[in-house]
């Protein structure tokens, strides 16, 4: 376990070496959230409720949807597809650790950095915008559990997209597809309730629904807690078995393109 935690630490240290880029992400995250808040504040100025959201609950949705969208970055799938296309994955089989676990723990380093950045930005936002919904302690705890389960689901999905590099030889296109699906189906851009009913019902069948929409809906008291958590728990072993089968097939198709 120590070697995997070292990978997490090393990932964080490497990311912080690029200080200008690292600081720029603070500004971009803060601007993104503040612009969204003030745009929607203007909309709520003319009406007290939109699709069941008040200004307070929608403010909370925007803030925490952006948090979960940041935490669910696709670095794991990107790293996997990159190692496949460069051929470095062949050498991973000779190393004294699990390649799959190494990917998860490296991704953990990225997620911890995103969490730190969000915490700092969140404190700054509170100084200028305090009109948000505050749930009770039990609801916050359920939100945290749901968020963690959602991150596991996204990690497994990212790994599936990463493995597609074995078959498509086009990692960039696959990652663009992943990003588009995540933004559309997770609720990162808009709550799913803002879509037409038929579209909303379809998107709720997809696992990305459990990455943003479900945790934030639990936080706002709009989702049945136990049912949502139960479905998240069911998705994880199903996706894990799918990844195991995909990994077994992919290992037989290793082709080194990097020379």
C-alpha positions as CSV (number, residue, x, y, z in Angstrom):
1,X,0.0,0.0,0.0
2,X,2.9,2.4,0.7
3,X,4.1,2.3,-2.9
4,X,0.6,3.3,-4.1
5,X,0.3,6.2,-1.7
6,X,3.7,7.3,-2.9
7,X,2.3,7.4,-6.4
8,X,-0.5,9.6,-5.1
9,X,2.0,12.0,-3.5
10,X,4.2,12.0,-6.5
11,X,1.3,12.9,-8.8
12,X,0.4,15.9,-6.5
13,X,4.0,17.1,-6.5
14,X,4.4,16.8,-10.2
15,X,1.2,18.8,-10.8
16,X,2.3,21.6,-8.4
17,X,5.6,22.0,-10.2
18,X,3.8,24.0,-12.9
19,X,3.0,26.9,-10.6
20,X,1.5,29.3,-13.2
21,X,-0.8,26.7,-14.6
22,X,-1.7,25.5,-11.1
23,X,-2.6,29.0,-10.0
24,X,-4.5,29.7,-13.2
25,X,-6.8,26.8,-12.5
26,X,-7.9,28.5,-9.2
27,X,-8.9,31.6,-11.2
28,X,-10.7,29.7,-14.0
29,X,-12.7,27.6,-11.5
30,X,-13.7,30.7,-9.5
31,X,-14.7,32.7,-12.6
32,X,-16.6,29.7,-14.0
33,X,-18.7,29.4,-10.8
34,X,-19.2,33.1,-10.2
35,X,-20.3,33.7,-13.8
36,X,-22.8,30.9,-13.6
37,X,-24.1,32.2,-10.3
38,X,-24.6,35.7,-11.5
39,X,-26.2,34.6,-14.8
40,X,-28.7,32.5,-12.9
41,X,-29.3,35.1,-10.3
42,X,-30.5,37.4,-13.1
43,X,-32.9,34.7,-14.2
44,X,-34.2,34.2,-10.7
45,X,-34.7,37.9,-10.4
46,X,-37.7,37.7,-12.6
47,X,-39.2,34.5,-11.1
48,X,-38.8,32.9,-7.7
49,X,-38.7,29.3,-8.9
50,X,-37.3,27.5,-12.0
51,X,-38.0,23.8,-12.5
52,X,-38.5,23.3,-8.8
53,X,-35.3,25.2,-7.9
54,X,-35.2,28.4,-5.8
55,X,-32.2,30.7,-6.0
56,X,-30.7,29.2,-2.9
57,X,-31.0,25.6,-4.0
58,X,-29.8,26.3,-7.5
59,X,-26.8,28.2,-6.1
60,X,-26.0,25.2,-4.1
61,X,-26.4,23.0,-7.2
62,X,-24.0,25.1,-9.2
63,X,-21.3,25.2,-6.5
64,X,-21.3,21.4,-5.8
65,X,-21.9,20.3,-9.4
66,X,-18.7,22.2,-10.3
67,X,-16.9,20.5,-7.4
68,X,-17.9,17.0,-8.5
69,X,-17.2,17.8,-12.2
70,X,-13.7,18.9,-11.1
71,X,-13.1,15.8,-9.0
72,X,-14.3,13.5,-11.8
73,X,-11.7,14.7,-14.2
74,X,-10.7,12.1,-16.9
75,X,-7.0,11.8,-16.0
76,X,-7.2,8.1,-15.3
77,X,-8.6,7.2,-18.8
78,X,-6.2,9.7,-20.4
79,X,-3.2,8.2,-18.7
80,X,-4.3,4.7,-19.6
81,X,-4.9,5.5,-23.3
82,X,-1.6,7.4,-23.5
83,X,0.4,4.4,-22.1
84,X,-1.3,2.1,-24.6
85,X,-0.6,4.3,-27.6
86,X,3.1,4.9,-26.6
87,X,3.6,1.3,-25.8
88,X,4.7,1.9,-22.2
89,X,1.9,-0.4,-21.0
90,X,4.0,-3.4,-22.0
91,X,6.7,-2.5,-19.4
92,X,4.0,-2.1,-16.7
93,X,3.5,-5.9,-16.8
94,X,7.0,-6.3,-15.5
95,X,6.7,-3.9,-12.6
96,X,6.2,-5.2,-9.0
97,X,2.8,-3.6,-8.6
98,X,-0.7,-3.7,-10.1
99,X,-1.0,-1.4,-13.1
100,X,-4.7,-0.9,-12.5
101,X,-4.2,0.0,-8.8
102,X,-1.4,2.4,-9.8
103,X,-3.8,4.2,-12.1
104,X,-6.4,4.6,-9.4
105,X,-3.9,6.0,-6.9
106,X,-2.4,8.4,-9.4
107,X,-5.9,9.6,-10.1
108,X,-6.5,10.0,-6.4
109,X,-3.6,12.5,-6.3
110,X,-5.3,14.6,-9.0
111,X,-8.6,14.4,-7.1
112,X,-7.0,15.6,-3.8
113,X,-5.5,18.6,-5.6
114,X,-8.9,19.4,-7.1
115,X,-10.5,19.2,-3.7
116,X,-7.9,21.6,-2.2
117,X,-8.4,24.0,-5.0
118,X,-12.2,23.9,-4.6
119,X,-12.0,24.4,-0.9
120,X,-10.0,27.6,-1.4
121,X,-12.3,28.8,-4.1
122,X,-15.4,27.9,-2.0
123,X,-14.2,30.0,0.9
124,X,-13.6,32.9,-1.5
125,X,-17.1,32.6,-3.0
126,X,-18.6,32.6,0.5
127,X,-17.2,36.0,1.0
128,X,-19.1,37.5,-2.0
129,X,-22.1,35.2,-2.4
130,X,-23.7,33.7,0.7
131,X,-27.2,32.9,-0.7
132,X,-27.1,29.1,-0.7
133,X,-29.0,26.2,0.8
134,X,-27.5,24.6,3.9
135,X,-28.7,21.0,4.7
136,X,-28.4,19.2,8.0
137,X,-25.4,17.0,9.1
138,X,-27.0,13.7,8.1
139,X,-27.8,14.9,4.6
140,X,-24.2,16.2,4.2
141,X,-22.8,12.8,5.3
142,X,-25.1,11.0,2.7
143,X,-23.9,13.5,0.1
144,X,-20.3,12.6,0.8
145,X,-20.9,8.9,0.7
146,X,-22.8,9.3,-2.6
147,X,-20.1,11.5,-4.1
148,X,-17.4,8.9,-3.2
149,X,-19.4,6.1,-4.8
150,X,-20.0,8.3,-7.8
151,X,-16.2,8.9,-8.2
152,X,-15.6,5.1,-8.2
153,X,-18.2,4.7,-10.9
154,X,-16.6,7.5,-13.0
155,X,-13.1,6.0,-12.5
156,X,-14.3,2.6,-13.8
157,X,-16.0,4.3,-16.8
158,X,-12.8,6.3,-17.5
159,X,-10.8,3.1,-17.5
160,X,-13.3,1.5,-20.0
161,X,-12.8,4.6,-22.3
162,X,-9.0,4.3,-21.8
163,X,-9.1,0.7,-22.9
164,X,-10.8,1.7,-26.1
165,X,-7.3,2.9,-27.3
166,X,-6.5,-0.8,-27.9
167,X,-9.3,-0.9,-30.5
168,X,-9.6,2.6,-31.9
169,X,-6.0,3.9,-31.9
170,X,-7.5,7.4,-31.3
171,X,-7.2,8.4,-27.7
172,X,-8.1,12.0,-28.3
173,X,-11.4,11.3,-30.0
174,X,-12.3,8.8,-27.3
175,X,-11.6,11.3,-24.5
176,X,-13.6,14.0,-26.3
177,X,-16.5,11.5,-26.4
178,X,-16.1,10.8,-22.7
179,X,-16.1,14.4,-21.8
180,X,-19.2,15.1,-23.9
181,X,-21.1,12.2,-22.4
182,X,-20.1,13.2,-18.8
183,X,-21.1,16.8,-19.2
184,X,-24.4,15.9,-20.8
185,X,-25.4,12.9,-18.7
186,X,-24.0,13.7,-15.3
187,X,-25.8,17.0,-14.6
188,X,-22.5,18.9,-14.6
189,X,-23.8,21.5,-17.1
190,X,-27.5,21.6,-16.0
191,X,-29.7,19.6,-13.6
192,X,-31.2,16.7,-15.5
193,X,-34.7,17.9,-14.6
194,X,-34.1,20.8,-17.0
195,X,-34.1,18.4,-20.0
196,X,-37.3,17.2,-21.7
197,X,-38.9,14.4,-19.7
198,X,-38.0,11.7,-22.1
199,X,-34.4,12.8,-22.3
200,X,-34.2,13.1,-18.5
201,X,-35.6,9.6,-18.0
202,X,-33.0,8.2,-20.5
203,X,-30.0,10.0,-19.0
204,X,-31.0,8.8,-15.5
205,X,-30.5,5.2,-16.8
206,X,-26.8,5.9,-17.5
207,X,-24.2,5.5,-14.8
208,X,-22.9,9.1,-15.2
209,X,-26.1,10.2,-13.5
210,X,-24.6,9.0,-10.2
211,X,-21.5,11.2,-10.5
212,X,-23.1,14.7,-10.1
213,X,-26.9,14.7,-10.4
214,X,-27.6,12.1,-7.7
215,X,-25.2,13.3,-5.0
216,X,-26.3,16.9,-5.4
217,X,-29.9,15.9,-5.5
218,X,-29.4,14.1,-2.2
219,X,-27.8,17.2,-0.8
220,X,-30.8,19.2,-1.8
221,X,-33.3,16.6,-0.5
222,X,-34.6,15.9,-4.0
223,X,-33.5,12.3,-4.2
224,X,-34.4,9.1,-2.1
225,X,-31.2,8.6,-0.2
226,X,-31.2,4.8,0.3
227,X,-32.5,3.9,-3.1
228,X,-29.9,6.2,-4.8
229,X,-27.0,4.8,-2.7
230,X,-28.2,1.3,-3.3
231,X,-28.1,1.8,-7.1
232,X,-24.7,3.3,-6.9
233,X,-23.4,0.3,-5.0
234,X,-24.9,-2.0,-7.6
235,X,-23.2,-0.2,-10.5
236,X,-19.7,-0.6,-9.0
237,X,-19.3,-4.4,-9.1
238,X,-21.1,-4.5,-12.5
239,X,-18.6,-2.0,-14.0
240,X,-15.7,-3.7,-12.2
241,X,-16.6,-7.1,-13.9
242,X,-16.9,-5.3,-17.2
243,X,-13.4,-3.7,-16.8
244,X,-11.9,-7.1,-15.8
245,X,-13.4,-8.7,-19.0
246,X,-12.2,-5.8,-21.1
247,X,-8.7,-5.9,-19.6
248,X,-8.5,-9.6,-20.3
249,X,-9.4,-9.1,-23.9
250,X,-7.2,-6.0,-24.3
251,X,-4.1,-7.7,-23.1
252,X,-4.3,-10.0,-26.1
253,X,-4.3,-7.1,-28.5
254,X,-1.3,-5.1,-27.3
255,X,0.3,-3.4,-30.2
256,X,3.1,-0.9,-29.6
257,X,2.8,2.2,-31.8
258,X,5.5,4.3,-30.2
259,X,8.5,2.3,-31.5
